[in-house]
Amino acid sequence: MSRAIRACAAGAAASRRGLASVEAMGAAKGAPPAAGRWAGRGRGGPGPMEDGARVQWVFLGCPGVGKGTYAGRLSRLLGVPHIATGDLVRDELASSGPLSKQLSEIVNHGKLVSDEIIINLLSKRLEEGGEKGELGFILDGFPRTIRQAEILEGVTDIDLVINLKLREEALLAKCIGRRKCSQCGGNFNVASIDIEGENGGPRMCMPPLLPPPQCESKLITRADDTEECEPVEDFYRARGKLLEFNLPGGIPESWPKLLQALNIEEDPDNNRSAAA
Ligand SMILES: Nc1ncnc2c1ncn2[C@@H]1O[C@H](COP(=O)(O)OP(=O)(O)O)[C@@H](O)[C@H]1O
């Protein structure tokens, strides 16, 4: 058990319980490293782990880059859960459970919730998934800090960390264009990007991600994000787990290239994946 976990485990009893269940996700810790781990999956197989292959991935990227979009698509394709800690926080807030008042103050001020709370929420989610027979995960929004990365490393092997990157001008426009529905919490983006290609490359076009009609009148801008992404990137880069992926444009251009970079082939017959 890592020092970070011990430090955490010294916290509140509830935190200890949460950490113990995060440890449940570490059953496969010590398995060989990641490259091509999912490559042995049978073409079109019904589940992700039929031959012992795992997907234990993390998505990193600046706010607005599209982590949730690509993590969600991959999770559907690979048949593993997409676990976004922001969603876990929002669900907890909506539940009016014991944490919700404390959480709403933190989240409304655009701050990160404590490692203990986020780990408890993640543990609970993984435990529920485990009971339903879920295997593997694609994490989005976690880890956000080096301490969270250390805790995760202490309990399980992460196979791959996909760091989504976008040209600065496009990223800026995407950040400014972020909107959230004040009622359902859904995330949207009103930015419509159409900029010259770099070094004679193709234009970069990214259409807006508009809300459904029922959310249109409830859109609010989102709190400025002042988080520092680099330390977590560096943490995984130093461990040889970071795959940097420069988004070439919107989903139609980026999705096939991302699959290519991950050595995944979409199976047109049944919309499941297979190794390229
Ligand atoms: N790993 C985490 N560590 C701490 N707080 C988190 C974490 N993930 C989510 N949160 C909390 O939940 C809120 C919503 O998360 P998310 O949707 O990922 O962020 P954003 O709304 O900035 O895209 C964050 O502002 C933060 O308060």
The ligand as an SDF file (V2000), in Angstrom:
LIG
                    3D

 27 29  0  0  0  0  0  0  0  0999 V2000
  -10.7900   14.0650   -9.4560 N   0  0  0  0  0  0  0  0  0  0  0  0
  -11.4250   15.0820   -8.8240 C   0  0  0  0  0  0  0  0  0  0  0  0
  -10.8920   15.6490   -7.7440 N   0  0  0  0  0  0  0  0  0  0  0  0
  -11.5140   16.6460   -7.0800 C   0  0  0  0  0  0  0  0  0  0  0  0
  -12.6730   17.1890   -7.4670 N   0  0  0  0  0  0  0  0  0  0  0  0
  -13.2580   16.6690   -8.5580 C   0  0  0  0  0  0  0  0  0  0  0  0
  -12.6730   15.5880   -9.2910 C   0  0  0  0  0  0  0  0  0  0  0  0
  -13.4820   15.2710  -10.3270 N   0  0  0  0  0  0  0  0  0  0  0  0
  -14.5190   16.1270  -10.2520 C   0  0  0  0  0  0  0  0  0  0  0  0
  -14.4000   16.9660   -9.1960 N   0  0  0  0  0  0  0  0  0  0  0  0
  -15.3470   18.0310   -8.7640 C   0  0  0  0  0  0  0  0  0  0  0  0
  -16.4960   17.9780   -9.5900 O   0  0  0  0  0  0  0  0  0  0  0  0
  -16.6490   19.1820  -10.3410 C   0  0  0  0  0  0  0  0  0  0  0  0
  -17.1440   18.8430  -11.7180 C   0  0  0  0  0  0  0  0  0  0  0  0
  -16.1920   18.0040  -12.3650 O   0  0  0  0  0  0  0  0  0  0  0  0
  -15.9750   18.0230  -13.9190 P   0  0  0  0  0  0  0  0  0  0  0  0
  -17.2600   17.9070  -14.6360 O   0  0  0  0  0  0  0  0  0  0  0  0
  -14.9370   16.9920  -14.2400 O   0  0  0  0  0  0  0  0  0  0  0  0
  -15.3010   19.4200  -14.0790 O   0  0  0  0  0  0  0  0  0  0  0  0
  -15.6580   20.6200  -15.0020 P   0  0  0  0  0  0  0  0  0  0  0  0
  -17.0790   20.9940  -14.6540 O   0  0  0  0  0  0  0  0  0  0  0  0
  -14.6320   21.6280  -14.6460 O   0  0  0  0  0  0  0  0  0  0  0  0
  -15.4960   20.0290  -16.3770 O   0  0  0  0  0  0  0  0  0  0  0  0
  -15.2580   19.8240  -10.3210 C   0  0  0  0  0  0  0  0  0  0  0  0
  -15.3260   21.2050  -10.4610 O   0  0  0  0  0  0  0  0  0  0  0  0
  -14.7590   19.4150   -8.9500 C   0  0  0  0  0  0  0  0  0  0  0  0
  -15.2930   20.2380   -7.9420 O   0  0  0  0  0  0  0  0  0  0  0  0
  1  2  1  0
  2  3  1  0
  2  7  2  0
  3  4  2  0
  4  5  1  0
  5  6  2  0
  6  7  1  0
  6 10  1  0
  7  8  1  0
  8  9  2  0
  9 10  1  0
 10 11  1  0
 11 12  1  0
 11 26  1  0
 12 13  1  0
 13 14  1  0
 13 24  1  0
 14 15  1  0
 15 16  1  0
 16 17  2  0
 16 18  1  0
 16 19  1  0
 19 20  1  0
 20 21  2  0
 20 22  1  0
 20 23  1  0
 24 25  1  0
 24 26  1  0
 26 27  1  0
M  END
$$$$
